Amino acid sequence: MFYTVQEMSTMLSMNAHTNRYYTNQELITHLKRDENSYRKFDEESINWLIIIYYLCQYGMTIGQICEYILHYVYKVIQRSKNVTILFKI
């Protein structure tokens, strides 16, 4: 199921402009868009949005959050490579 920016804002009690700002900063990986280029949030996007919201509340800057996300994505890729290597043996 996919949700619009407005639906997400209502669900999470978050300002729609804040939601758009986070997505414009490309902090949410794999954000989906419909044929009109409207943002569509799936479960993974919702989870990232919640994480980003709380990291901002704890005082992290957008740059720090971006680094955090890149570090996380890098770790997931590394684990994926390690699993692939294990299965090749």
Secondary structure, DSSP 8 states (H G I E B T S, - for coil): --B-HHHHHHHHT--HHHHHHHHHTT-STT-EE-TT--EEB-HHHHHHHHHHHHHHHTT--HHHHHHHHHHHHHHHHHHHHHHHHHHH-
